[in-house]
Amino acid sequence: MTTVSTEVCILGAGPGGAATALFLAKEGIPCVIVDKAVFPRDKICGDALSGKVVEILNRYDRSLVERLSRDAIQLNCWGVTFVAPNLEELSIPFRNKPKDPEEARAMAPGFITRRIDFDAFMVDELKKHASIQLFEGVDMQTYTRTATGFTCTSADGSLEIKSRLVIDGSGAHSQFAKKIGGLEVEKEHHCAGLRWYYEGVTGIKEGNYIELHFLKDFLPGYFWIFPLPNGQCNVGVGMRSDYVSKKRINLKTELQEIITKYPQLAERFKNAKPVDSIKGYGLPLGSKKRKLSGDHYMLIGDAASLIDPFTGEGIGNAILSGYTAAQQAKTALESGDLSAAGLKGYDLAIYRRLGGELNLSYRMQKLVRFPWLFNFVVKKANRNKTLRDTIMVMFEDIDLRDRLRRPSFYFKLLFSGKN
């Protein structure tokens, strides 16, 4: 057995864990990061990197975002299109796209890239830092509390990591979050999703807009089309797990039928073909406030159930939580207080930054159950800038906290026309 001692042990080298390690390195704090996979590896996901990802990674190193924007693994994404049950479209640009291609590339508000490529891109960045010790292909299974932190042991007994602080970014099926953090899957706050890679889908909006279709016969779920490099698309469906169980819905069958039964979609998929098989995954949603830290640990990303309840977007919140955890780790290590009380600032910072946004998304998720009301919101948003800005917060990093506290905001939202 190999035994490693460290101040910080990070479980999972996905976007959240990688971001945590990179920000710790920036602060001069060494860490060990371990993942059961060997990169590059696939990860079932929508593959969209929101403006929040760009914002946080720019805090680490603007050249990283610059390199990503030039890499063939990604497409610049300039907006999102929502399709209501009555098929009315609401297209929201994240910002005005410059006409000059080079300027547009440099200012891209978001990206779309397969997780197998993006996660490997981030892991390659980890390997540039001597202060980050990375273990791939090691499945950590046992977590033992000690007087000074945790001892984490691999399933095969080959690796033992002793650390004062564990930051868990090991994803939706995290055993640490379950065993130590006490988080359980709750179907009302969980989404089942399927992903299917396609090529040859037509009708992609200029600017590589991602699309969310709220189809009348598939509510309260949604269907998506996200463009990818090389003329491919990420196509999929998502629905809250309690509805899937209650209605006994076969998501695989629904996904296959959707692209043929709706004329506007059938035309776009007429000459398209799948390039892989349908794959499923689970999304622990941030529609419920949870305890995210405790004695000598913090939970980040999907392990902390921080996925947006309406859009299913999780990478941005994973990277944001990784950044926040690194800042809290610095404070706690400097003070020597790694107790639950000493790390509580992490929970406060996360919900101060994401609480309003997640609550808004949860309300939007509930709205989908009422097609007439969702149709009204889309129609209203097409005439109302305030509502468009509100919806945009779920993809573009717009902080609405101050406006959400003001009664005038809701007055404008409900009663204003074109503004």
PAVOGU-625415 format. One record per residue (C-alpha): residue number from 1; residue in one letter; x, y, z. Coordinates in Angstrom, 1 decimal. Example, Ala and Ser with C-alpha at 12.3 -4.5 7.8 and 13.67 -1.06 7.14 Angstrom:
2
+------+------+--------+--------+--------+
! resi ! resn !     xx !     yy !     zz !
+------+------+--------+--------+--------+
!    1 !    A !   12.3 !   -4.5 !    7.8 !
!    2 !    S !   13.7 !   -1.1 !    7.1 !
+------+------+--------+--------+--------+
***
This chain:
419
+------+------+--------+--------+--------+
! resi ! resn !     xx !     yy !     zz !
+------+------+--------+--------+--------+
!    1 !    M !    0.0 !    0.0 !    0.0 !
!    2 !    T !    1.1 !    3.5 !   -0.9 !
!    3 !    T !    0.4 !    6.1 !    1.9 !
!    4 !    V !    0.2 !    9.8 !    1.0 !
!    5 !    S !   -0.2 !   12.7 !    3.5 !
!    6 !    T !   -1.6 !   16.0 !    2.4 !
!    7 !    E !   -3.4 !   19.1 !    3.6 !
!    8 !    V !   -6.2 !   18.7 !    1.1 !
!    9 !    C !   -7.5 !   15.6 !   -0.7 !
!   10 !    I !   -9.9 !   16.2 !   -3.6 !
!   11 !    L !  -12.1 !   13.3 !   -4.7 !
!   12 !    G !  -12.9 !   13.5 !   -8.4 !
!   13 !    A !  -11.0 !   15.2 !  -11.2 !
!   14 !    G !  -14.0 !   16.4 !  -13.2 !
!   15 !    P !  -14.6 !   20.2 !  -13.7 !
!   16 !    G !  -15.4 !   20.9 !  -10.0 !
!   17 !    G !  -12.5 !   18.9 !   -8.6 !
!   18 !    A !  -10.0 !   20.2 !  -11.2 !
!   19 !    A !  -11.1 !   23.8 !  -10.6 !
!   20 !    T !  -10.6 !   23.3 !   -6.9 !
!   21 !    A !   -7.1 !   22.0 !   -7.4 !
!   22 !    L !   -6.1 !   24.8 !   -9.8 !
!   23 !    F !   -7.3 !   27.5 !   -7.4 !
!   24 !    L !   -5.5 !   25.9 !   -4.5 !
!   25 !    A !   -2.3 !   25.8 !   -6.6 !
!   26 !    K !   -2.8 !   29.5 !   -7.4 !
!   27 !    E !   -2.9 !   30.1 !   -3.6 !
!   28 !    G !    0.2 !   28.0 !   -3.1 !
!   29 !    I !   -1.6 !   25.2 !   -1.3 !
!   30 !    P !   -0.5 !   21.7 !   -2.3 !
!   31 !    C !   -3.2 !   19.0 !   -2.8 !
!   32 !    V !   -3.8 !   15.4 !   -3.9 !
!   33 !    I !   -6.6 !   14.7 !   -6.4 !
!   34 !    V !   -7.8 !   11.2 !   -7.2 !
!   35 !    D !  -10.2 !    9.9 !   -9.8 !
!   36 !    K !  -11.4 !    6.3 !  -10.5 !
!   37 !    A !  -11.2 !    7.0 !  -14.2 !
!   38 !    V !   -8.2 !    7.4 !  -16.5 !
!   39 !    F !   -8.5 !   10.5 !  -18.7 !
!   40 !    P !   -9.7 !   11.0 !  -21.3 !
!   41 !    R !  -12.9 !    9.4 !  -20.3 !
!   42 !    D !  -16.5 !   10.0 !  -21.4 !
!   43 !    K !  -19.0 !   11.6 !  -19.0 !
!   44 !    I !  -22.7 !   11.7 !  -19.9 !
!   45 !    C !  -23.7 !   15.3 !  -19.9 !
!   46 !    G !  -25.3 !   18.1 !  -22.0 !
!   47 !    D !  -21.8 !   19.4 !  -22.8 !
!   48 !    A !  -22.5 !   23.1 !  -22.5 !
!   49 !    L !  -20.1 !   25.5 !  -20.7 !
!   50 !    S !  -22.1 !   28.5 !  -19.6 !
!   51 !    G !  -20.8 !   32.1 !  -19.0 !
!   52 !    K !  -20.4 !   31.1 !  -15.4 !
!   53 !    V !  -17.6 !   28.7 !  -16.5 !
!   54 !    V !  -15.9 !   31.4 !  -18.5 !
!   55 !    E !  -16.1 !   33.9 !  -15.6 !
!   56 !    I !  -14.6 !   31.6 !  -13.0 !
!   57 !    L !  -11.9 !   30.2 !  -15.2 !
!   58 !    N !  -10.9 !   33.7 !  -16.1 !
!   59 !    R !  -10.3 !   34.3 !  -12.4 !
!   60 !    Y !   -7.8 !   31.4 !  -12.5 !
!   61 !    D !   -6.0 !   32.3 !  -15.7 !
!   62 !    R !   -7.4 !   34.2 !  -18.7 !
!   63 !    S !   -4.9 !   32.4 !  -21.0 !
!   64 !    L !   -6.7 !   29.1 !  -20.1 !
!   65 !    V !  -10.0 !   30.4 !  -21.6 !
!   66 !    E !   -8.1 !   31.9 !  -24.5 !
!   67 !    R !   -6.6 !   28.5 !  -25.3 !
!   68 !    L !   -9.9 !   26.8 !  -25.0 !
!   69 !    S !  -11.5 !   29.4 !  -27.3 !
!   70 !    R !   -8.9 !   28.5 !  -30.0 !
!   71 !    D !   -9.2 !   24.7 !  -29.5 !
!   72 !    A !  -11.0 !   22.6 !  -32.1 !
!   73 !    I !  -12.7 !   20.7 !  -29.3 !
!   74 !    Q !  -15.3 !   23.5 !  -28.8 !
!   75 !    L !  -17.9 !   25.7 !  -30.4 !
!   76 !    N !  -18.5 !   29.3 !  -29.3 !
!   77 !    C !  -22.1 !   29.5 !  -27.9 !
!   78 !    W !  -23.9 !   32.8 !  -28.2 !
!   79 !    G !  -27.4 !   32.1 !  -26.9 !
!   80 !    V !  -30.2 !   29.8 !  -26.0 !
!   81 !    T !  -33.6 !   29.1 !  -27.6 !
!   82 !    F !  -36.6 !   27.9 !  -25.5 !
!   83 !    V !  -39.5 !   26.3 !  -27.4 !
!   84 !    A !  -42.8 !   26.5 !  -25.6 !
!   85 !    P !  -45.5 !   23.7 !  -25.7 !
!   86 !    N !  -47.4 !   25.8 !  -28.3 !
!   87 !    L !  -44.1 !   25.8 !  -30.3 !
!   88 !    E !  -43.5 !   29.5 !  -29.9 !
!   89 !    E !  -39.7 !   30.1 !  -29.8 !
!   90 !    L !  -37.9 !   32.4 !  -27.4 !
!   91 !    S !  -34.3 !   33.0 !  -28.5 !
!   92 !    I !  -32.1 !   34.9 !  -26.0 !
!   93 !    P !  -28.6 !   36.0 !  -27.0 !
!   94 !    F !  -26.1 !   36.0 !  -24.2 !
!   95 !    R !  -24.6 !   39.2 !  -25.7 !
!   96 !    N !  -24.3 !   40.9 !  -29.0 !
!   97 !    K !  -21.9 !   39.0 !  -31.3 !
!   98 !    P !  -19.2 !   41.1 !  -32.9 !
!   99 !    K !  -19.0 !   40.8 !  -36.7 !
!  100 !    D !  -15.2 !   40.3 !  -36.7 !
!  101 !    P !  -14.6 !   36.5 !  -36.3 !
!  102 !    E !  -11.4 !   37.0 !  -34.3 !
!  103 !    E !  -13.1 !   39.5 !  -31.9 !
!  104 !    A !  -16.1 !   37.2 !  -31.6 !
!  105 !    R !  -13.9 !   34.2 !  -30.7 !
!  106 !    A !  -12.2 !   36.2 !  -28.0 !
!  107 !    M !  -15.5 !   37.4 !  -26.5 !
!  108 !    A !  -17.4 !   34.2 !  -26.6 !
!  109 !    P !  -19.7 !   34.1 !  -23.6 !
!  110 !    G !  -19.8 !   30.3 !  -23.5 !
!  111 !    F !  -18.7 !   27.1 !  -25.2 !
!  112 !    I !  -20.1 !   23.7 !  -26.2 !
!  113 !    T !  -17.6 !   20.8 !  -26.0 !
!  114 !    R !  -17.8 !   17.1 !  -25.3 !
!  115 !    R !  -17.0 !   16.2 !  -21.7 !
!  116 !    I !  -14.5 !   13.6 !  -22.8 !
!  117 !    D !  -12.5 !   16.5 !  -24.4 !
!  118 !    F !  -13.1 !   19.3 !  -21.9 !
!  119 !    D !  -12.4 !   17.2 !  -18.8 !
!  120 !    A !   -9.1 !   16.0 !  -20.4 !
!  121 !    F !   -8.3 !   19.6 !  -21.2 !
!  122 !    M !   -8.7 !   20.5 !  -17.5 !
!  123 !    V !   -6.7 !   17.4 !  -16.4 !
!  124 !    D !   -3.9 !   18.4 !  -18.7 !
!  125 !    E !   -3.8 !   21.8 !  -16.9 !
!  126 !    L !   -3.6 !   20.0 !  -13.5 !
!  127 !    K !   -0.4 !   18.2 !  -14.7 !
!  128 !    K !    1.4 !   21.4 !  -15.2 !
!  129 !    H !    1.5 !   22.1 !  -11.4 !
!  130 !    A !    4.1 !   20.4 !   -9.2 !
!  131 !    S !    1.9 !   21.2 !   -6.2 !
!  132 !    I !   -0.9 !   19.0 !   -7.5 !
!  133 !    Q !   -0.4 !   15.2 !   -7.1 !
!  134 !    L !   -2.9 !   13.4 !   -9.4 !
!  135 !    F !   -3.9 !    9.8 !   -9.2 !
!  136 !    E !   -5.9 !    8.3 !  -12.0 !
!  137 !    G !   -7.6 !    4.9 !  -12.2 !
!  138 !    V !   -8.0 !    4.7 !   -8.4 !
!  139 !    D !  -11.4 !    4.1 !   -6.9 !
!  140 !    M !  -11.6 !    5.4 !   -3.3 !
!  141 !    Q !  -14.1 !    3.5 !   -1.3 !
!  142 !    T !  -13.4 !    3.8 !    2.5 !
!  143 !    Y !  -13.4 !    7.1 !    4.4 !
!  144 !    T !  -12.3 !    6.9 !    8.0 !
!  145 !    R !  -12.4 !    9.9 !   10.3 !
!  146 !    T !   -9.3 !   10.6 !   12.3 !
!  147 !    A !   -8.4 !   13.1 !   15.0 !
!  148 !    T !   -7.0 !   15.4 !   12.4 !
!  149 !    G !   -9.2 !   14.8 !    9.3 !
!  150 !    F !   -9.8 !   11.7 !    7.1 !
!  151 !    T !   -8.0 !    8.7 !    5.8 !
!  152 !    C !   -9.3 !    7.7 !    2.4 !
!  153 !    T !   -8.5 !    4.2 !    1.2 !
!  154 !    S !   -8.9 !    2.7 !   -2.3 !
!  155 !    A !  -11.1 !   -0.3 !   -3.0 !
!  156 !    D !   -8.1 !   -2.5 !   -3.8 !
!  157 !    G !   -6.1 !   -1.3 !   -0.8 !
!  158 !    S !   -3.3 !    0.1 !   -3.0 !
!  159 !    L !   -3.6 !    3.7 !   -1.9 !
!  160 !    E !   -4.2 !    5.4 !    1.4 !
!  161 !    I !   -4.5 !    9.2 !    1.6 !
!  162 !    K !   -4.3 !   11.0 !    4.9 !
!  163 !    S !   -5.6 !   14.6 !    4.8 !
!  164 !    R !   -6.8 !   17.4 !    7.1 !
!  165 !    L !   -9.5 !   18.3 !    4.6 !
!  166 !    V !  -11.5 !   16.4 !    2.0 !
!  167 !    I !  -13.2 !   18.2 !   -0.9 !
!  168 !    D !  -15.6 !   15.8 !   -2.6 !
!  169 !    G !  -16.2 !   16.4 !   -6.3 !
!  170 !    S !  -16.8 !   12.8 !   -7.2 !
!  171 !    G !  -20.1 !   13.4 !   -8.9 !
!  172 !    A !  -23.7 !   12.4 !   -8.7 !
!  173 !    H !  -23.0 !    8.9 !   -7.3 !
!  174 !    S !  -20.6 !   10.1 !   -4.7 !
!  175 !    Q !  -20.2 !    7.6 !   -1.9 !
!  176 !    F !  -18.5 !   10.2 !    0.3 !
!  177 !    A !  -21.5 !   12.5 !    0.0 !
!  178 !    K !  -23.8 !    9.7 !    0.9 !
!  179 !    K !  -21.7 !    8.1 !    3.7 !
!  180 !    I !  -20.2 !   11.2 !    5.3 !
!  181 !    G !  -22.3 !   14.1 !    4.1 !
!  182 !    G !  -25.6 !   12.2 !    4.6 !
!  183 !    L !  -27.0 !   13.2 !    1.2 !
!  184 !    E !  -29.5 !   10.8 !   -0.3 !
!  185 !    V !  -31.2 !   10.6 !   -3.7 !
!  186 !    E !  -34.7 !   12.2 !   -3.5 !
!  187 !    K !  -36.7 !   11.7 !   -6.6 !
!  188 !    E !  -38.5 !   15.0 !   -6.3 !
!  189 !    H !  -35.1 !   16.7 !   -6.4 !
!  190 !    H !  -33.5 !   14.4 !   -9.0 !
!  191 !    C !  -33.6 !   14.3 !  -12.8 !
!  192 !    A !  -33.2 !   11.3 !  -15.1 !
!  193 !    G !  -31.5 !   12.2 !  -18.4 !
!  194 !    L !  -30.5 !   10.5 !  -21.7 !
!  195 !    R !  -27.9 !   11.6 !  -24.2 !
!  196 !    W !  -27.6 !   10.7 !  -27.9 !
!  197 !    Y !  -24.9 !   12.0 !  -30.2 !
!  198 !    Y !  -26.1 !   12.8 !  -33.7 !
!  199 !    E !  -24.6 !   14.2 !  -36.9 !
!  200 !    G !  -26.4 !   16.0 !  -39.7 !
!  201 !    V !  -29.1 !   17.8 !  -37.7 !
!  202 !    T !  -30.2 !   20.9 !  -39.6 !
!  203 !    G !  -31.6 !   24.2 !  -38.5 !
!  204 !    I !  -28.9 !   25.1 !  -35.9 !
!  205 !    K !  -29.2 !   28.9 !  -35.2 !
!  206 !    E !  -26.3 !   31.0 !  -36.2 !
!  207 !    G !  -24.1 !   31.5 !  -33.1 !
!  208 !    N !  -24.6 !   27.9 !  -32.0 !
!  209 !    Y !  -27.6 !   28.5 !  -29.8 !
!  210 !    I !  -28.4 !   25.6 !  -27.5 !
!  211 !    E !  -32.1 !   24.6 !  -27.6 !
!  212 !    L !  -34.5 !   23.5 !  -24.9 !
!  213 !    H !  -37.8 !   22.2 !  -26.2 !
!  214 !    F !  -40.8 !   21.9 !  -23.8 !
!  215 !    L !  -43.0 !   19.6 !  -25.9 !
!  216 !    K !  -46.7 !   19.3 !  -25.0 !
!  217 !    D !  -46.7 !   15.5 !  -25.0 !
!  218 !    F !  -43.5 !   15.2 !  -23.0 !
!  219 !    L !  -44.2 !   17.5 !  -20.1 !
!  220 !    P !  -42.9 !   18.1 !  -17.4 !
!  221 !    G !  -39.8 !   16.9 !  -19.2 !
!  222 !    Y !  -37.8 !   18.6 !  -21.9 !
!  223 !    F !  -35.9 !   17.7 !  -25.1 !
!  224 !    W !  -32.6 !   19.4 !  -26.1 !
!  225 !    I !  -30.4 !   19.9 !  -29.1 !
!  226 !    F !  -26.9 !   21.3 !  -28.4 !
!  227 !    P !  -24.6 !   21.8 !  -31.4 !
!  228 !    L !  -21.1 !   20.3 !  -31.3 !
!  229 !    P !  -17.9 !   20.6 !  -33.4 !
!  230 !    N !  -17.7 !   18.7 !  -36.7 !
!  231 !    G !  -21.3 !   19.0 !  -37.5 !
!  232 !    Q !  -22.5 !   16.9 !  -34.6 !
!  233 !    C !  -25.1 !   17.5 !  -31.9 !
!  234 !    N !  -25.8 !   16.4 !  -28.4 !
!  235 !    V !  -29.5 !   15.4 !  -28.4 !
!  236 !    G !  -31.3 !   14.3 !  -25.3 !
!  237 !    V !  -34.2 !   14.3 !  -22.8 !
!  238 !    G !  -34.6 !   15.0 !  -19.2 !
!  239 !    M !  -37.4 !   14.6 !  -16.7 !
!  240 !    R !  -37.7 !   14.7 !  -12.9 !
!  241 !    S !  -37.3 !   11.2 !  -11.5 !
!  242 !    D !  -40.5 !   11.1 !   -9.5 !
!  243 !    Y !  -42.5 !   11.8 !  -12.6 !
!  244 !    V !  -40.6 !    9.1 !  -14.6 !
!  245 !    S !  -41.5 !    6.6 !  -11.8 !
!  246 !    K !  -45.1 !    7.7 !  -11.3 !
!  247 !    K !  -46.0 !    7.7 !  -15.0 !
!  248 !    R !  -43.8 !    4.7 !  -15.8 !
!  249 !    I !  -42.2 !    6.6 !  -18.6 !
!  250 !    N !  -39.6 !    4.9 !  -20.9 !
!  251 !    L !  -37.3 !    7.8 !  -21.6 !
!  252 !    K !  -35.4 !    5.9 !  -24.3 !
!  253 !    T !  -38.6 !    5.2 !  -26.3 !
!  254 !    E !  -39.7 !    8.8 !  -25.8 !
!  255 !    L !  -36.4 !   10.2 !  -27.1 !
!  256 !    Q !  -36.6 !    8.0 !  -30.2 !
!  257 !    E !  -40.2 !    9.0 !  -30.9 !
!  258 !    I !  -39.8 !   12.8 !  -30.3 !
!  259 !    I !  -37.5 !   13.3 !  -33.3 !
!  260 !    T !  -40.0 !   11.7 !  -35.6 !
!  261 !    K !  -43.5 !   12.6 !  -34.3 !
!  262 !    Y !  -43.1 !   16.4 !  -34.3 !
!  263 !    P !  -43.0 !   17.7 !  -37.9 !
!  264 !    Q !  -40.7 !   20.6 !  -37.1 !
!  265 !    L !  -38.1 !   18.2 !  -35.6 !
!  266 !    A !  -38.7 !   15.4 !  -38.1 !
!  267 !    E !  -37.6 !   17.7 !  -40.9 !
!  268 !    R !  -34.4 !   18.6 !  -39.1 !
!  269 !    F !  -33.6 !   15.0 !  -38.4 !
!  270 !    K !  -34.6 !   13.7 !  -41.9 !
!  271 !    N !  -31.0 !   13.1 !  -43.1 !
!  272 !    A !  -29.4 !   12.9 !  -39.6 !
!  273 !    K !  -28.0 !    9.8 !  -38.1 !
!  274 !    P !  -26.8 !    8.7 !  -34.6 !
!  275 !    V !  -23.1 !    8.3 !  -34.1 !
!  276 !    D !  -23.4 !    6.4 !  -30.8 !
!  277 !    S !  -25.9 !    4.6 !  -28.6 !
!  278 !    I !  -28.3 !    6.3 !  -26.1 !
!  279 !    K !  -26.7 !    6.7 !  -22.7 !
!  280 !    G !  -28.4 !    7.6 !  -19.4 !
!  281 !    Y !  -27.4 !    9.5 !  -16.3 !
!  282 !    G !  -28.8 !   11.0 !  -13.1 !
!  283 !    L !  -28.8 !   14.6 !  -12.1 !
!  284 !    P !  -29.1 !   15.5 !   -8.4 !
!  285 !    L !  -30.8 !   18.9 !   -8.5 !
!  286 !    G !  -30.2 !   22.0 !   -6.5 !
!  287 !    S !  -33.9 !   22.5 !   -5.8 !
!  288 !    K !  -33.5 !   21.8 !   -2.1 !
!  289 !    K !  -31.1 !   23.5 !    0.3 !
!  290 !    R !  -28.7 !   21.0 !    1.8 !
!  291 !    K !  -25.8 !   20.9 !    4.2 !
!  292 !    L !  -22.7 !   21.1 !    2.1 !
!  293 !    S !  -19.9 !   20.9 !    4.7 !
!  294 !    G !  -19.0 !   19.4 !    8.0 !
!  295 !    D !  -16.0 !   18.6 !   10.1 !
!  296 !    H !  -13.0 !   18.4 !    7.8 !
!  297 !    Y !  -15.0 !   18.2 !    4.5 !
!  298 !    M !  -16.8 !   20.2 !    1.8 !
!  299 !    L !  -19.0 !   18.9 !   -1.0 !
!  300 !    I !  -18.9 !   20.5 !   -4.5 !
!  301 !    G !  -20.6 !   20.2 !   -7.9 !
!  302 !    D !  -22.9 !   17.2 !   -8.5 !
!  303 !    A !  -21.7 !   15.6 !   -5.2 !
!  304 !    A !  -23.3 !   18.6 !   -3.5 !
!  305 !    S !  -26.5 !   18.4 !   -5.6 !
!  306 !    L !  -26.0 !   21.8 !   -7.2 !
!  307 !    I !  -27.4 !   21.1 !  -10.7 !
!  308 !    D !  -29.8 !   23.7 !  -12.0 !
!  309 !    P !  -33.4 !   22.4 !  -11.6 !
!  310 !    F !  -34.7 !   23.9 !  -14.8 !
!  311 !    T !  -31.9 !   23.7 !  -17.4 !
!  312 !    G !  -29.9 !   20.8 !  -16.0 !
!  313 !    E !  -26.7 !   22.8 !  -16.3 !
!  314 !    G !  -24.2 !   21.6 !  -13.8 !
!  315 !    I !  -20.6 !   22.4 !  -15.0 !
!  316 !    G !  -20.9 !   26.1 !  -14.2 !
!  317 !    N !  -22.0 !   25.4 !  -10.6 !
!  318 !    A !  -19.4 !   22.7 !  -10.2 !
!  319 !    I !  -16.6 !   25.1 !  -11.2 !
!  320 !    L !  -18.1 !   27.9 !   -9.1 !
!  321 !    S !  -18.3 !   25.6 !   -6.0 !
!  322 !    G !  -14.8 !   24.4 !   -6.6 !
!  323 !    Y !  -13.5 !   27.9 !   -6.7 !
!  324 !    T !  -15.5 !   28.8 !   -3.5 !
!  325 !    A !  -14.2 !   25.6 !   -1.7 !
!  326 !    A !  -10.6 !   26.5 !   -2.5 !
!  327 !    Q !  -11.1 !   30.0 !   -1.0 !
!  328 !    Q !  -12.7 !   28.6 !    2.1 !
!  329 !    A !   -9.9 !   26.0 !    2.4 !
!  330 !    K !   -7.3 !   28.7 !    2.3 !
!  331 !    T !   -9.1 !   30.6 !    5.1 !
!  332 !    A !   -9.6 !   27.4 !    7.2 !
!  333 !    L !   -6.1 !   26.2 !    6.8 !
!  334 !    E !   -4.7 !   29.6 !    7.8 !
!  335 !    S !   -6.9 !   29.7 !   10.9 !
!  336 !    G !   -6.4 !   26.1 !   11.7 !
!  337 !    D !  -10.1 !   25.7 !   12.1 !
!  338 !    L !  -11.4 !   22.8 !    9.9 !
!  339 !    S !  -14.4 !   22.1 !   12.1 !
!  340 !    A !  -17.9 !   22.2 !   10.8 !
!  341 !    A !  -18.2 !   25.7 !   12.3 !
!  342 !    G !  -14.9 !   26.8 !   10.6 !
!  343 !    L !  -16.1 !   25.6 !    7.2 !
!  344 !    K !  -19.7 !   26.9 !    7.5 !
!  345 !    G !  -18.7 !   29.9 !    5.5 !
!  346 !    Y !  -18.6 !   27.7 !    2.4 !
!  347 !    D !  -22.3 !   26.9 !    2.7 !
!  348 !    L !  -23.1 !   30.5 !    3.2 !
!  349 !    A !  -21.1 !   31.6 !    0.2 !
!  350 !    I !  -22.6 !   29.0 !   -2.1 !
!  351 !    Y !  -26.2 !   29.8 !   -1.2 !
!  352 !    R !  -25.5 !   33.6 !   -1.2 !
!  353 !    R !  -24.2 !   33.2 !   -4.7 !
!  354 !    L !  -26.6 !   30.5 !   -6.1 !
!  355 !    G !  -29.6 !   30.4 !   -3.7 !
!  356 !    G !  -31.7 !   32.9 !   -5.6 !
!  357 !    E !  -30.8 !   31.5 !   -9.0 !
!  358 !    L !  -31.6 !   27.9 !   -7.9 !
!  359 !    N !  -34.9 !   29.0 !   -6.4 !
!  360 !    L !  -35.9 !   30.8 !   -9.5 !
!  361 !    S !  -35.0 !   27.7 !  -11.6 !
!  362 !    Y !  -37.1 !   25.5 !   -9.3 !
!  363 !    R !  -40.1 !   27.8 !   -9.9 !
!  364 !    M !  -39.5 !   27.6 !  -13.6 !
!  365 !    Q !  -39.3 !   23.8 !  -13.4 !
!  366 !    K !  -42.7 !   23.8 !  -11.7 !
!  367 !    L !  -44.1 !   26.1 !  -14.3 !
!  368 !    V !  -43.5 !   23.5 !  -17.0 !
!  369 !    R !  -46.4 !   21.4 !  -15.5 !
!  370 !    F !  -48.8 !   24.0 !  -16.8 !
!  371 !    P !  -48.5 !   24.4 !  -20.6 !
!  372 !    W !  -50.7 !   27.4 !  -20.9 !
!  373 !    L !  -48.7 !   29.2 !  -18.2 !
!  374 !    F !  -45.4 !   28.3 !  -19.9 !
!  375 !    N !  -46.8 !   29.5 !  -23.2 !
!  376 !    F !  -47.8 !   32.8 !  -21.6 !
!  377 !    V !  -44.3 !   33.3 !  -20.1 !
!  378 !    V !  -42.6 !   32.7 !  -23.5 !
!  379 !    K !  -45.0 !   35.1 !  -25.1 !
!  380 !    K !  -44.5 !   37.6 !  -22.4 !
!  381 !    A !  -40.7 !   37.2 !  -22.5 !
!  382 !    N !  -40.7 !   37.9 !  -26.3 !
!  383 !    R !  -42.1 !   41.3 !  -25.4 !
!  384 !    N !  -40.5 !   41.9 !  -22.0 !
!  385 !    K !  -36.8 !   42.5 !  -21.5 !
!  386 !    T !  -37.0 !   42.1 !  -17.8 !
!  387 !    L !  -38.3 !   38.6 !  -18.1 !
!  388 !    R !  -35.7 !   37.8 !  -20.8 !
!  389 !    D !  -33.0 !   39.0 !  -18.5 !
!  390 !    T !  -34.4 !   36.8 !  -15.7 !
!  391 !    I !  -34.4 !   33.7 !  -17.8 !
!  392 !    M !  -30.9 !   34.4 !  -19.1 !
!  393 !    V !  -29.5 !   34.2 !  -15.6 !
!  394 !    M !  -29.6 !   30.4 !  -15.8 !
!  395 !    F !  -27.0 !   30.4 !  -18.6 !
!  396 !    E !  -25.3 !   33.7 !  -18.6 !
!  397 !    D !  -23.7 !   34.9 !  -15.4 !
!  398 !    I !  -26.0 !   37.7 !  -14.5 !
!  399 !    D !  -26.3 !   38.4 !  -10.8 !
!  400 !    L !  -30.0 !   39.3 !  -10.0 !
!  401 !    R !  -29.8 !   39.3 !   -6.2 !
!  402 !    D !  -30.3 !   43.0 !   -5.7 !
!  403 !    R !  -33.1 !   43.2 !   -8.2 !
!  404 !    L !  -34.8 !   40.1 !   -6.8 !
!  405 !    R !  -35.1 !   41.9 !   -3.5 !
!  406 !    R !  -36.9 !   44.9 !   -5.0 !
!  407 !    P !  -40.8 !   45.0 !   -5.3 !
!  408 !    S !  -40.3 !   47.1 !   -8.4 !
!  409 !    F !  -38.7 !   44.2 !  -10.2 !
!  410 !    Y !  -41.8 !   42.0 !   -9.9 !
!  411 !    F !  -44.1 !   44.9 !  -10.9 !
!  412 !    K !  -42.1 !   45.3 !  -14.1 !
!  413 !    L !  -42.0 !   41.6 !  -14.6 !
!  414 !    L !  -45.8 !   41.1 !  -14.4 !
!  415 !    F !  -47.2 !   44.3 !  -15.7 !
!  416 !    S !  -44.8 !   45.9 !  -18.2 !
!  417 !    G !  -45.1 !   45.3 !  -21.9 !
!  418 !    K !  -42.2 !   46.0 !  -24.3 !
!  419 !    N !  -39.2 !   47.4 !  -22.3 !
+------+------+--------+--------+--------+
***
